[in-house]
């Protein structure tokens, strides 16, 4: 009887059709998640006019979903370490899709805010679980790249939201944007049929036969026999206490990555909520303003894939530092009167280095924490980061309410980029003190 460490097989497996399947299904989940998250920025100019909202009221309304995401990330991240990634994903997906459909029936800001909060609960819980699942199936040499490609579905969802808005808003009204969420809800049974459970979770639950079957699909050449005992070496029982995130030299890096999440999500949601409105106020048409949102998300997708590729070849954390500096510079330049091609380029770079870096942060956090606390670690990082996401729309509303010049609005959105770069520099320095000679991330647990 042999003892087999499942992570050795997963880490060294050759990329095959099974990996493609996991990545594509997780990406599809995040396409729908991204659609739901960016939908508010698309409909904001219309509902502000219809309901007579002030900029501050609109900013607060945009934050309801983000409050929900904060609680959802904290609750469902820890819950999935107990009930499994697949069940956690199913609950979150059904919750945010159902609540988004109900949003289309809202007749006033209060109803709208309640449904957005419920949708946020599901969106916030889905992200860390999808990232954890992809991370647990990805070969070690491709881990950052595959997580980044999978998470680029989030940007595709944002692009889809802007594209659908350009067509649907003038013809069918803002409500139609939310009714479209019925489509992903109908696909949920198919997604759950094909989406596998985490092999590590199956081993912890004693479901060895299912784990062996998945290992054979993941690596058909692996020599796993029926009488082998499967082990997940980094799984330490069922402890999911948040205190585990600060043990074994991870404390400073946990705090640093929380600060980076906060700042990054502040920039992402400040831009996604207010970019169309700011550009409309600057004299651009609604269609042009939404096309800026398309450029932002296209940049996010490009930045995530480029950053993941660079992270697997160099150092993921140092790549994020460079991206954060580029974010601060590009966002601060958005308020300068530039020719249209330059403006689109700056928005593209801003998307690449904010939305793209958010995705890299998930990949980095997934590598920092072991299997038994991975969803908890991702959930808490995402949950703390959601405070930044909440502040972003509120900050945009407050700045617009006091009628600041356009350039000062964007400079305020850029400051968190510099702070995040400093936080990740601390991450690198502390990682060298507790270094383990593995992986492209400065310090893996």
C-alpha positions in Angstrom: 0.0 0.0 0.0 1.5 3.3 -1.1 0.8 6.9 0.1 0.3 9.3 -2.8 0.5 13.1 -2.4 -2.2 14.4 -4.8 -0.4 17.7 -5.1 2.7 16.1 -6.7 0.5 14.7 -9.4 -1.4 18.0 -9.9 1.7 20.1 -9.9 3.6 18.0 -12.5 0.6 17.0 -14.7 0.8 17.9 -18.4 -1.8 20.4 -19.5 -4.6 18.6 -21.3 -8.3 18.7 -22.2 -9.4 18.3 -18.6 -7.5 21.4 -17.6 -9.1 23.2 -20.5 -12.5 22.1 -19.3 -12.0 23.3 -15.7 -10.6 26.7 -16.9 -13.4 27.3 -19.4 -16.2 26.5 -17.0 -14.7 28.6 -14.3 -14.2 31.4 -16.8 -17.9 31.1 -17.9 -18.9 31.5 -14.2 -16.9 34.7 -14.0 -18.2 36.1 -17.3 -21.7 36.1 -15.7 -20.2 37.4 -12.5 -18.5 40.3 -14.3 -21.6 41.1 -16.3 -23.5 41.5 -13.0 -20.8 43.6 -11.4 -20.4 46.1 -14.2 -24.1 46.4 -15.0 -24.5 49.3 -12.5 -22.0 51.5 -14.2 -23.8 50.9 -17.5 -27.3 51.8 -16.3 -26.2 54.6 -13.8 -26.6 57.6 -16.2 -30.2 56.4 -17.0 -31.4 55.6 -13.5 -29.9 58.9 -12.1 -32.1 60.8 -14.6 -35.2 58.6 -14.1 -35.1 58.6 -10.3 -33.6 62.1 -9.9 -30.6 60.8 -7.9 -27.8 63.1 -6.7 -24.2 61.9 -7.3 -23.9 61.0 -3.6 -27.1 59.0 -3.6 -26.0 57.2 -6.8 -22.6 56.4 -5.2 -24.3 55.0 -2.2 -26.7 52.9 -4.3 -23.8 51.5 -6.2 -22.1 50.5 -2.9 -25.0 48.2 -1.8 -23.9 45.4 -4.1 -20.3 45.9 -2.8 -21.4 45.6 0.8 -23.0 42.3 -0.2 -19.8 41.2 -1.9 -17.8 41.9 1.3 -20.1 39.7 3.4 -20.4 37.1 0.7 -16.7 36.8 0.3 -16.1 36.4 4.0 -19.0 34.0 4.5 -18.9 31.8 1.4 -15.1 31.6 1.3 -15.0 30.0 4.8 -18.1 27.9 4.1 -16.7 26.4 1.0 -13.7 25.1 2.9 -16.3 23.0 4.9 -18.9 22.0 2.2 -16.7 22.0 -0.9 -16.0 24.4 -3.7 -18.7 23.0 -6.0 -21.6 23.5 -3.5 -20.3 26.9 -2.6 -20.2 28.0 -6.2 -23.7 26.6 -6.9 -25.2 28.6 -4.0 -23.5 31.8 -4.9 -24.3 31.5 -8.6 -28.0 30.9 -8.0 -28.1 33.8 -5.5 -26.6 36.5 -7.6 -28.4 35.4 -10.8 -31.8 35.3 -9.1 -31.3 38.6 -7.3 -30.2 40.3 -10.6 -33.4 39.2 -12.3 -35.4 40.7 -9.5 -33.5 44.0 -9.9 -35.3 44.5 -13.2 -38.6 44.7 -11.3 -37.3 47.4 -8.9 -39.6 50.4 -8.9 -37.6 52.7 -6.6 -34.0 53.1 -5.2 -34.8 51.2 -2.0 -35.9 48.0 -3.8 -33.1 48.4 -6.2 -30.5 48.6 -3.4 -31.9 45.5 -1.6 -31.7 43.3 -4.7 -28.2 44.6 -5.5 -27.1 43.7 -1.9 -28.4 40.2 -2.4 -26.7 39.9 -5.8 -23.5 41.1 -4.2 -23.6 38.3 -1.6 -23.5 35.8 -4.4 -20.9 37.6 -6.5 -18.6 38.0 -3.6 -18.7 34.4 -2.7 -18.3 33.1 -6.2 -14.9 34.7 -7.0 -12.7 33.2 -4.2 -14.2 29.8 -4.8 -13.7 29.8 -8.5 -10.1 31.0 -8.1 -9.4 28.4 -5.4 -10.8 25.6 -7.7 -8.8 26.6 -10.7 -5.6 27.0 -8.5 -6.1 23.5 -7.2 -6.3 21.9 -10.6 -3.6 24.0 -12.4 -0.1 22.5 -13.0 2.5 24.4 -11.0 4.4 25.8 -13.9 1.2 27.3 -15.4 -0.7 28.3 -12.3 -0.6 32.0 -12.5 -1.3 32.0 -16.2 -4.3 29.7 -16.0 -5.8 31.5 -13.0 -5.3 34.8 -14.9 -6.9 33.5 -18.1 -9.8 32.0 -16.2 -10.3 35.3 -14.3 -10.2 37.3 -17.6 -13.8 36.0 -17.9 -14.6 38.7 -15.4 -13.4 41.3 -17.8 -15.3 39.7 -20.7 -18.4 39.9 -18.5 -17.7 43.7 -18.1 -17.3 44.0 -21.9 -20.5 42.1 -22.4 -22.3 44.3 -20.0 -21.2 47.5 -21.9 -21.9 45.9 -25.3 -25.3 44.8 -24.3 -26.0 48.2 -22.8 -25.1 50.0 -26.0 -27.7 47.9 -27.8 -30.4 47.4 -25.2 -30.6 50.6 -23.2 -31.9 52.9 -26.0 -34.3 50.2 -27.2 -35.7 48.3 -24.2 -34.7 50.4 -21.1 -32.4 49.7 -18.2 -34.6 46.9 -16.8 -33.8 44.6 -19.8 -30.1 44.6 -18.7 -31.1 42.8 -15.5 -33.6 40.4 -17.1 -30.8 39.0 -19.2 -29.4 37.3 -16.1 -32.1 34.6 -16.6 -29.8 33.1 -19.3 -27.0 32.1 -17.0 -29.4 30.8 -14.4 -30.8 28.4 -17.0 -27.2 27.1 -17.6 -26.5 26.4 -14.0 -27.4 22.6 -14.1 -25.1 22.1 -17.1 -22.3 24.0 -15.4 -22.6 21.9 -12.2 -22.8 18.7 -14.2 -19.4 19.3 -15.8 -17.6 21.3 -13.1 -15.5 18.9 -10.9 -15.1 19.2 -7.1 -11.7 20.0 -5.6 -9.6 16.8 -5.4 -8.1 17.9 -2.2 -11.6 18.4 -0.6 -12.6 14.9 -1.8 -9.5 13.4 -0.1 -10.2 15.3 3.1 -13.8 13.9 3.0 -12.6 10.3 2.5 -14.1 10.2 -1.0 -11.0 8.5 -2.4 -12.7 6.7 -5.3 -14.0 10.0 -6.8 -10.6 11.6 -6.2 -8.8 8.8 -8.0 -11.2 9.1 -11.0 -10.5 12.8 -11.3 -6.7 12.3 -10.9 -6.8 9.9 -13.9 -8.6 12.5 -16.0 -6.2 15.2 -14.8 -3.1 13.0 -15.6 -3.9 9.8 -17.6 -0.3 8.7 -17.2 -0.3 8.8 -13.4 0.3 5.4 -11.7 -2.6 5.6 -9.1 -3.9 2.2 -8.0 -7.1 1.3 -6.2 -5.3 0.4 -3.0 -3.2 3.6 -2.9 -3.8 6.0 0.0 -4.3 9.5 -1.2 -3.0 12.4 0.8 -3.2 16.2 0.6 0.0 17.2 2.3 -0.9 20.8 2.9 -4.4 20.0 4.2 -4.4 20.4 8.0 -7.7 19.0 9.1 -10.8 21.1 8.9 -9.5 24.3 10.6 -10.6 27.4 8.8 -9.9 30.0 11.5 -8.9 33.4 10.2 -6.0 33.2 12.7 -4.4 30.5 10.4 -3.8 33.3 7.9 -1.3 34.9 10.3 0.6 31.8 11.3 3.8 30.4 9.9 5.3 33.8 9.0 2.3 34.8 6.8 1.1 37.7 9.0 2.8 40.7 7.3 2.1 39.3 3.9 -1.6 38.7 4.7 -1.9 42.4 5.9 0.0 43.6 2.8 -2.2 41.7 0.4 -5.3 43.0 2.2 -4.1 46.6 1.7 -3.4 45.9 -2.0 -6.9 44.3 -2.4 -8.5 47.3 -0.8 -6.7 49.8 -3.0 -7.1 47.9 -6.2 -10.8 47.3 -5.8 -11.3 50.9 -4.9 -9.8 51.9 -8.3 -11.7 49.2 -10.2 -15.1 50.2 -8.8 -14.5 53.9 -8.9 -13.7 53.6 -12.6 -16.4 51.0 -13.5 -19.1 53.0 -11.7 -18.2 56.5 -12.7 -16.2 56.4 -15.9 -19.3 56.6 -18.2 -20.8 59.4 -16.1 -17.6 61.4 -15.9 -17.1 61.1 -19.6 -20.7 62.0 -20.3 -20.2 65.1 -18.1 -17.1 65.9 -20.1 -19.2 66.1 -23.3 -19.1 62.6 -24.7 -22.3 60.9 -25.8 -23.8 58.0 -23.8 -22.7 55.5 -26.5 -19.1 56.9 -26.5 -19.0 56.8 -22.7 -20.0 53.1 -22.7 -17.4 52.4 -25.3 -14.8 53.7 -22.7 -16.1 51.0 -20.4 -15.5 48.5 -23.1 -11.9 49.7 -23.5 -11.4 49.5 -19.7 -12.5 45.9 -19.6 -10.6 44.9 -22.7 -7.5 46.3 -21.1 -8.4 44.3 -17.9 -8.5 41.0 -19.8 -5.2 41.8 -21.6 -3.5 42.9 -18.4 -4.6 39.7 -16.5 -3.2 37.4 -19.2 0.0 39.3 -19.7 0.5 39.7 -15.9 -0.1 35.9 -15.4 2.3 35.0 -18.1 5.0 37.4 -16.7 4.3 36.2 -13.2 5.0 32.5 -14.1 8.3 33.5 -15.8 9.6 36.2 -13.4 8.1 37.2 -10.0 4.3 37.6 -9.7 4.5 40.1 -6.8 7.0 42.4 -8.6 4.9 42.3 -11.7 2.0 43.6 -9.6 4.1 46.4 -8.2 4.9 47.6 -11.7 1.3 47.3 -12.7 0.1 49.4 -9.7 2.6 52.1 -10.5 1.4 52.1 -14.1 -2.2 52.3 -12.9 -1.5 55.4 -10.8 0.2 57.1 -13.7 -2.4 56.2 -16.4 -5.5 57.1 -14.2 -4.0 60.5 -13.2 -3.5 61.3 -16.9 -7.2 60.5 -17.8 -8.2 64.0 -16.7 -5.8 65.7 -19.2 -7.4 66.9 -22.4 -6.0 64.3 -24.9 -6.7 63.2 -28.5 -9.2 60.4 -28.7 -6.6 57.6 -29.5 -4.5 58.6 -26.6 -7.5 58.7 -24.3 -8.5 55.2 -25.3 -4.9 54.0 -24.8 -4.9 55.5 -21.3 -8.2 53.8 -20.4 -6.9 50.5 -21.9 -3.7 50.8 -19.7 -5.8 51.7 -16.6 -8.0 48.7 -17.2 -5.0 46.4 -17.7 -3.4 47.6 -14.5 -6.4 47.8 -12.2 -8.8 45.0 -13.3 -5.9 43.0 -14.5 -4.0 43.4 -11.3 -7.1 42.5 -9.2 -7.0 39.2 -11.0 -3.3 38.8 -10.3 -3.9 39.5 -6.6 -6.3 36.5 -6.5 -3.6 34.3 -8.1 -1.0 35.6 -5.6 -3.3 35.0 -2.6 -4.2 31.5 -3.8 -0.5 30.6 -3.9 0.2 32.1 -0.5 -2.3 29.9 1.4 -2.4 26.1 1.7 -5.4 23.9 0.7 -7.1 23.8 4.1 -7.2 27.6 4.4 -7.2 28.7 0.7 -10.8 29.6 0.3 -10.7 31.2 3.8 -7.6 33.2 2.8 -9.1 34.2 -0.6 -12.4 35.0 1.0 -10.9 37.3 3.7 -8.6 39.0 1.2 -11.6 39.6 -1.1 -13.8 40.6 1.8 -11.4 43.2 3.1 -10.9 44.4 -0.4 -14.6 44.9 -0.8 -14.3 47.8 1.6 -12.3 49.5 -1.1 -14.9 48.5 -3.6 -17.5 50.2 -1.4 -15.5 53.3 -1.0 -14.9 53.6 -4.7 -18.4 54.5 -5.9 -19.0 56.6 -2.7 -15.7 58.5 -3.4 -16.8 59.1 -7.0 -20.2 60.4 -5.9 -18.7 62.7 -3.2 -16.2 64.2 -5.7 -18.8 64.8 -8.3 -21.1 66.3 -5.7 -18.6 69.0 -4.9 -18.0 69.7 -8.7 -14.2 69.1 -8.7 -12.4 69.5 -12.1 -12.2 66.3 -14.1 -8.5 66.0 -13.6 -8.7 66.1 -9.8 -11.4 63.4 -9.8 -9.0 61.1 -11.7 -6.0 62.0 -9.5 -8.0 61.0 -6.5 -8.7 57.7 -8.1 -5.0 57.2 -8.8 -3.6 57.6 -5.3 -4.6 54.1 -4.2 -2.4 52.7 -6.9 0.7 54.2 -5.3 -0.3 52.9 -1.9 -0.9 49.4 -3.3 2.6 49.4 -4.9 4.1 50.2 -1.5 2.1 47.4 0.2 3.3 44.8 -2.3 6.9 46.0 -1.9 6.5 45.2 1.8 5.1 41.8 0.8 8.3 41.1 -1.2 10.6 42.2 1.6 8.8 40.1 4.2 8.7 37.2 1.8 12.5 37.1 1.6 12.7 36.8 5.3 10.3 33.8 5.3 11.3 32.5 1.9 10.6 29.0 0.7 12.5 28.3 -2.6 9.5 27.7 -4.8 7.1 29.3 -7.3 7.2 32.7 -9.0 5.4 34.4 -6.1 7.9 36.0 -3.7 6.9 33.6 -0.9 4.5 30.7 -1.1 3.3 29.0 2.1 
